[in-house]
Amino acid sequence: MITVRDLRAERGDTTVLEGLSIRIADGEFLVVAGANGSGKTTLVRQFNGLLEPESGSVRVDGIDVSENPVAARTSVGMVFQNPRDCFVAATVGADVAFGPENLGLDREEIDRRVGAALEAVGMADRRGARIDRLSGGQQARVAIAGALAMEPDHLVLDEPFGGLDHPARRSVHRRLEALSAAGTSVIVVTHDLGEVGDLADRIAVLSGGTVAIETDSPADERLAKFGVRPC
Ligand SMILES: Nc1ncnc2c1ncn2[C@@H]1O[C@H](COP(=O)(O)OP(=O)(O)OP(=O)(O)O)[C@@H](O)[C@H]1O
């Protein structure tokens, strides 16, 4: 469970979020939507301590993120908008294996996780490929595979599907759906609901620094008023 209470967050000298509270249950598939600049990235980066609240609290599985960011980073996996900055190895397989290796898992388990994660993003046949020779969309898929291979309790994806073609998107969506059904909370940030809206248990729309509306339907007519494209 991720619990945000009365969060106030600033970027530079601007207050981006104020009085924001939300609970994300284990196994919930939550879409965080809202117009550009509404604070979606600012919110989710609090979940693993990349940003800290000015006031209020963020707790992951009962542990305050400010007090124990290491615990939060272990249990909250995150895929960023610009994956290019996040690669740590030269080849696809080595990069996806990096996280599981740091968890101290044995080689067999690491291989299983890397194989399953690359399969989920349609890159199983590119394990030995050099990352700097991949297209932007392929790099985005490797970044998603890296987070999947960690098998975190909570998985946050911030605008992850932009560069992905339709088969890759569908495959990743299926994997996210399965993870959520198995108890992982999945949080997807977007301003364009597309197909992901149909997967969501809940869509939370940020506006005015807080959660302006919550709905379980991507067809909810109120969404358009907040700069969210329904499909
Ligand atoms: N490093 C920064 N320094 C100052 N202001 C920032 C910084 N990063 C973001 N902001 C501002 O904070 C506000 C919220 O940004 P944030 O990235 O959280 O919004 P978002 O909803 O994720 O936007 P988008 O849909 O464009 O990705 C914006 O007004 C933005 O200009």
PDBQT file of the ligand as one rigid body, heavy atoms in Angstrom, charges set to zero:
ROOT
HETATM    1  N1  LIG A 301      13.338  20.896 -11.924  1.00  0.00    +0.000 N 
HETATM    2  C1  LIG A 301      12.325  21.768 -11.898  1.00  0.00    +0.000 A 
HETATM    3  N2  LIG A 301      12.521  23.053 -11.467  1.00  0.00    +0.000 NA
HETATM    4  C2  LIG A 301      11.506  23.925 -11.429  1.00  0.00    +0.000 A 
HETATM    5  N3  LIG A 301      10.253  23.631 -11.796  1.00  0.00    +0.000 NA
HETATM    6  C3  LIG A 301      10.007  22.401 -12.239  1.00  0.00    +0.000 A 
HETATM    7  C4  LIG A 301      11.019  21.398 -12.321  1.00  0.00    +0.000 A 
HETATM    8  N4  LIG A 301      10.468  20.261 -12.781  1.00  0.00    +0.000 NA
HETATM    9  C5  LIG A 301       9.169  20.538 -12.997  1.00  0.00    +0.000 A 
HETATM   10  N5  LIG A 301       8.889  21.813 -12.669  1.00  0.00    +0.000 N 
HETATM   11  C6  LIG A 301       7.567  22.452 -12.747  1.00  0.00    +0.000 C 
HETATM   12  O1  LIG A 301       6.696  21.751 -11.897  1.00  0.00    +0.000 OA
HETATM   13  C7  LIG A 301       5.397  21.652 -12.478  1.00  0.00    +0.000 C 
HETATM   14  C8  LIG A 301       4.937  20.195 -12.462  1.00  0.00    +0.000 C 
HETATM   15  O2  LIG A 301       5.813  19.456 -13.286  1.00  0.00    +0.000 OA
HETATM   16  P1  LIG A 301       5.620  17.887 -13.485  1.00  0.00    +0.000 P 
HETATM   17  O3  LIG A 301       6.746  17.424 -14.338  1.00  0.00    +0.000 OA
HETATM   18  O4  LIG A 301       5.414  17.240 -12.167  1.00  0.00    +0.000 OA
HETATM   19  O5  LIG A 301       4.245  17.845 -14.282  1.00  0.00    +0.000 OA
HETATM   20  P2  LIG A 301       3.607  16.687 -15.172  1.00  0.00    +0.000 P 
HETATM   21  O6  LIG A 301       2.148  16.657 -14.862  1.00  0.00    +0.000 OA
HETATM   22  O7  LIG A 301       4.352  15.414 -14.958  1.00  0.00    +0.000 OA
HETATM   23  O8  LIG A 301       3.845  17.252 -16.641  1.00  0.00    +0.000 OA
HETATM   24  P3  LIG A 301       3.994  16.538 -18.087  1.00  0.00    +0.000 P 
HETATM   25  O9  LIG A 301       2.652  15.998 -18.461  1.00  0.00    +0.000 OA
HETATM   26  O10 LIG A 301       4.380  17.674 -18.973  1.00  0.00    +0.000 OA
HETATM   27  O11 LIG A 301       5.065  15.488 -17.987  1.00  0.00    +0.000 OA
HETATM   28  C9  LIG A 301       5.493  22.298 -13.855  1.00  0.00    +0.000 C 
HETATM   29  O12 LIG A 301       4.978  23.610 -13.753  1.00  0.00    +0.000 OA
HETATM   30  C10 LIG A 301       6.963  22.338 -14.134  1.00  0.00    +0.000 C 
HETATM   31  O13 LIG A 301       7.293  23.460 -14.927  1.00  0.00    +0.000 OA
ENDROOT
TORSDOF 0
